[in-house]
Each structure stands twice: as structure tokens, then as C-alpha cells.
Amino acid sequence: MSSFKNIFDLYDWDTLEKEIYRFSSADVQRVLSKDKITLEDFKVLISPAAKPYIEEMGQRSNMLTKKRFGNTIQMYIPMYLSNECQNICTYCGFSLLNKIKRKTLSDKEILKEVAHIKHLGYDHILLVTGEANNTVGVPYLKNAIRLIREHFSNISIEVQPLDQEEYKTLIKEGLFAVLIYQETYHKATYKTHHPKGKKSNFDYRLATPDRLGKAGIHKIGLGALYGLEDWRVDSFYTALHLKYLQKTYWKTKYSISFPRLRPHQGNVEPKVEMTDADLVQLICAYRLLDEDVELSMSTRESENFRNNIINLGITSMSAASKTNPGGYAVDPQSGEQFEISDERSTEEIKRLIQSQGYEVVWKDWDKNISESVKDEFENSRKTTI
């Protein structure tokens, strides 16, 4: 039976780390002279030796992105449904032991949030919850998707890992994509940061994209949380995972996200710093490795960084994000997962993207909104906008 763990077990973290840090300028020049970049080449492009070549990598990344995706950037927004969680995760504001205001949205509250989001123009939504199976398990998610599916073209989720049959159930309801981050591929470090709860099972989380592929999901989002371990090695494992999935589940689309540790209740300090230049290097390396993968940039990053990253390979961006359940219209005081950095409005980000020669991809409010959500919005707009 196909499993990424079979591939994962062939590699050793310490050996990979030594390889990545051993490359020279000559190795980088050799790789950049090639038309087709391999996984072995990717190691070179994320190495310290490649840092002086970021501008050249960026130019090539921009060219490849426009060739594949044109002058378009998709905008999406996260909607947090619940911050209840049964896990202890050292870096997350939702962690079980954190004393925050817990909140799970009711049906009416979900529609109130949807009304606000649709007013902003979004047609792509990411549903996010903590990992609390009894509260926000499959029945809750199934109901949430049913409530909102008529209002959005694409519904994605970032929730607890599920079994294959559970994913099939949600796909039948209209689920389009699932984001599942391994956080770190270093098993010992993973255990340190996930000491309690279902999420502490490294292998079950590692196998989640396999279950998604077998369930027939349209798109899978991968990534690591940069700061827990050496970002270069974690990025190689993520790329290794991506290439395995593309080969095994070739009908599925894929995206990569780049979350760096952000302030939260608990405030674990990054073990390894990832600078802005490092992140630019990584984004370009991914684009050179894969012309088709979608690269996503969230509001975790600063205004200045997001201003300058648009032309370097990014294909989707969020804006005006709230990381607490009900944060848009229902309950601004509920506990948030982490602090965002770029707090600009949707309109400001839209104008930014357009000012750099790109078209924003989404549908207009009036063309893709039901009467029930319009009514909900009109009833609540005085207090929520």
C-alpha cells in the first residue's frame, strides 16, 4: 500500500542538514544553468550558498509563475469556526492549557460571519477550527459546509486530521481542499511541541495527505511551521512530500504555504530564525522546482514583505484575516490563534495587487450571494461593518 512514510524513512535529518550546508557557489551556478530542477537541485537552492543568487532566482521565479498562472492572484479569507482544542501545542494560542475565551459558532453565527465575508467580495473561503473531535468533529464540519456551500465557489478546511472515509463524507458535501501542515518533519522536535492530544501522533499526521489523496480530494495544501526547526531541512521534506503526492495522486492539485511563528498566548521562541531574505529564497526555490504548485502568502507576514513578494511566485493571498471564531462580526473578543501582521483591509490589498499589474481572482458580491445571506448582512451591518 502506498505511503509517504516509506519514502520518509529512507532519509535522515542530520545527513540532509550536512548536505544542504555543504554546497558551494559553483553548485548553485550549475543548478541555475539547468532548465529542469530536481529535488537534489532544490537542496542546493535552499542552501546558504544560494543566498547571493536570490535576485536571479526571483527573476526566473516571476517568469515561470506568469507563464503558468498569468497575471492573476487569487484572494481568499479564513473563517474560524471554533478555538476549542484537545491538544497541547507549545506554539498555538488554542492550546488546551491556555486560558482564553473559548467559542464555537452556531448556525446563525456562521451565517452572520458569511454575510460579512461575502460583503467583502470573497468567493474562496478557508474554514479553520481547533482539534476538538467531540465539539467540531465531522458532524459539525458537515453541517457547516452545508450551510455555506451555496455562497462560495471553493470551500477549504484546516482542521484536525481525519480518516479517509470521513474525508469522503465531506467531499460529497462540497469540500474542495484541505490544508494539513506537518509543522515539522523532525520527529523528536515534533514530540517536544506536541506533548498531549491526538496531534502528538506524528505518523498519523504524516499519513493524512495519503488519506486525502485516496479519498479523491481536489486540492491538498502542505507546509511546515518555520521556527520550530531548521527551515531548510523542513522545506526539503515538504518538497519531498509534494513530489511523492504528485506522482501518487496525480489528479489532485497542490499548494504550499509559508507560515512563520507569530506571537500568541504561550509565546514559544523560534529555535531557528528565518529572515525575510530566507523566505524569499525559499519561495523562489519552490517555484523553480515546480511550475504548477500554488504558493500562498497569509497575513502572518508584514505589510512591507507582502508588498514585495507579489512578483516572486505567489499565486494566492489572504487579507483582513481574523484568527478567532466570530472575529469578523460575531465575537471579536474570543481567543485568537496568533496575531496577524498585515492588518490592511481587503480593498487595500486588492489595490496593491492591481497596482503591480495583476488581476484579482474572485466573484462579485451581487453575482454570487443568496437572499438569505443578503438579509443576514443587512440585519447586522450597523454593528459589524
Secondary structure as GFF3:
##gff-version 3
##sequence-region A 1 385
A	DSSP	alpha_helix	4	8	.	.	.	ID=ss1
A	DSSP	alpha_helix	13	20	.	.	.	ID=ss2
A	DSSP	alpha_helix	25	32	.	.	.	ID=ss3
A	DSSP	alpha_helix	39	45	.	.	.	ID=ss4
A	DSSP	three_ten_helix	48	53	.	.	.	ID=ss5
A	DSSP	alpha_helix	54	69	.	.	.	ID=ss6
A	DSSP	beta_strand	72	82	.	.	.	ID=ss7
A	DSSP	alpha_helix	107	120	.	.	.	ID=ss8
A	DSSP	beta_strand	124	129	.	.	.	ID=ss9
A	DSSP	alpha_helix	133	136	.	.	.	ID=ss10
A	DSSP	alpha_helix	138	148	.	.	.	ID=ss11
A	DSSP	three_ten_helix	149	151	.	.	.	ID=ss12
A	DSSP	beta_strand	154	158	.	.	.	ID=ss13
A	DSSP	alpha_helix	164	173	.	.	.	ID=ss14
A	DSSP	beta_strand	177	179	.	.	.	ID=ss15
A	DSSP	alpha_helix	187	193	.	.	.	ID=ss16
A	DSSP	three_ten_helix	198	200	.	.	.	ID=ss17
A	DSSP	alpha_helix	202	206	.	.	.	ID=ss18
A	DSSP	alpha_helix	208	215	.	.	.	ID=ss19
A	DSSP	beta_strand	219	222	.	.	.	ID=ss20
A	DSSP	alpha_helix	231	248	.	.	.	ID=ss21
A	DSSP	beta_strand	253	257	.	.	.	ID=ss22
A	DSSP	alpha_helix	276	289	.	.	.	ID=ss23
A	DSSP	beta_strand	294	297	.	.	.	ID=ss24
A	DSSP	alpha_helix	303	309	.	.	.	ID=ss25
A	DSSP	three_ten_helix	310	312	.	.	.	ID=ss26
A	DSSP	beta_strand	316	318	.	.	.	ID=ss27
A	DSSP	alpha_helix	346	355	.	.	.	ID=ss28
A	DSSP	beta_strand	359	361	.	.	.	ID=ss29
A	DSSP	three_ten_helix	365	367	.	.	.	ID=ss30
A	DSSP	alpha_helix	371	384	.	.	.	ID=ss31
###
